[in-house]
Amino acid sequence: MSSELACVYSALILHDDEVPITGEKIQALLNAADVTVEPFWPGMFAKALEGRNIGDLLCSVGTPGGGGGAAGGGAAAGGGEAAAEEAKEEKKEEKKEESEESDDDMGFGLFD
């Protein structure tokens, strides 16, 4: 198992148990699982996840264009982030409607 993957699993376990994610706690889980990693990995993962909402990161994994950057600026943005999400959803709906209209323009649909 790679060091990165072991630290990710440890962080997910801590998040699932609603325990604050720290380098020491990640290292304790790794020790309990008898997994050896370079000493800098647990602290680096804890620092990278510090102040982040892990639930939001997990929900945005499969969304196009979501990536990790969307969850990063949440503290300063406040309510603006929700409005941005609504705008993205509206754009997706408009694109979907446009593609449906283009099928109608051709005089036939996929399932006609």
C-alpha positions in Angstrom: 0.0 0.0 0.0 1.4 3.4 -0.9 2.0 6.0 1.9 -0.4 8.5 0.3 -3.2 5.9 0.2 -2.6 4.8 3.8 -2.8 8.4 5.0 -6.0 9.0 3.0 -7.7 6.0 4.5 -6.6 7.1 8.0 -8.0 10.6 7.4 -11.3 9.1 6.2 -11.5 6.9 9.3 -10.9 9.9 11.5 -13.5 11.9 9.7 -16.0 9.1 9.8 -15.5 8.9 13.6 -15.8 12.7 13.8 -12.3 12.9 15.3 -10.2 16.0 14.5 -7.6 15.1 11.8 -4.1 15.6 13.1 -0.7 14.2 12.1 -0.4 12.3 15.4 -3.8 10.6 15.0 -3.1 9.6 11.5 0.2 8.2 12.6 -1.5 6.3 15.5 -3.9 4.7 13.1 -1.1 3.7 10.8 0.8 2.2 13.7 -2.2 0.3 14.7 -2.6 -1.1 11.2 1.1 -1.9 11.1 1.6 0.3 8.1 5.0 2.0 7.7 5.1 5.4 6.0 7.7 8.2 5.7 7.4 10.4 8.8 6.4 13.5 6.8 3.2 12.1 5.2 0.8 12.1 8.3 1.7 15.7 9.1 1.4 16.8 5.5 -2.0 15.3 5.1 -3.2 16.8 8.3 -2.0 20.2 7.2 -3.6 19.9 3.8 -7.0 18.9 5.3 -6.8 21.5 8.1 -9.9 23.7 8.0 -11.5 21.8 5.1 -14.9 20.2 5.1 -14.1 16.6 4.3 -17.7 15.8 3.5 -17.8 18.5 0.8 -14.5 17.2 -0.7 -16.0 13.7 -0.9 -19.2 14.9 -2.5 -17.3 16.9 -5.2 -15.0 14.1 -6.2 -17.0 12.9 -9.2 -18.4 16.3 -10.3 -17.0 17.8 -13.5 -14.9 20.9 -12.8 -15.4 20.6 -9.1 -12.0 19.4 -8.1 -10.4 20.4 -4.8 -10.3 24.1 -5.5 -14.1 24.7 -5.0 -13.9 23.7 -1.4 -10.8 25.7 -0.7 -12.2 29.3 -0.6 -15.3 28.7 1.4 -14.4 30.7 4.5 -14.0 34.1 2.7 -16.8 33.5 0.2 -19.6 33.0 2.7 -23.0 32.9 1.0 -21.6 33.5 -2.4 -20.5 29.9 -2.8 -24.1 28.7 -2.7 -25.1 31.2 -5.4 -22.2 30.0 -7.6 -23.4 26.4 -7.2 -26.9 27.4 -8.2 -25.6 29.2 -11.3 -23.6 26.1 -12.3 -26.7 24.0 -11.9 -28.8 26.4 -14.0 -26.2 26.4 -16.7 -26.2 22.6 -16.8 -30.0 22.6 -17.0 -29.9 25.1 -19.9 -27.3 23.0 -21.8 -29.4 19.9 -21.2 -32.5 21.7 -22.6 -30.6 22.9 -25.6 -29.5 19.4 -26.4 -33.0 18.1 -26.2 -34.2 20.9 -28.5 -31.6 20.0 -31.1 -33.0 16.5 -31.2 -36.5 18.0 -31.9 -35.0 20.2 -34.7 -33.8 17.1 -36.6 -37.4 15.7 -36.7 -36.6 12.5 -34.8 -35.5 11.5 -31.4 -33.3 8.7 -30.2 -36.2 6.5 -29.0 -38.9 7.5 -31.6 
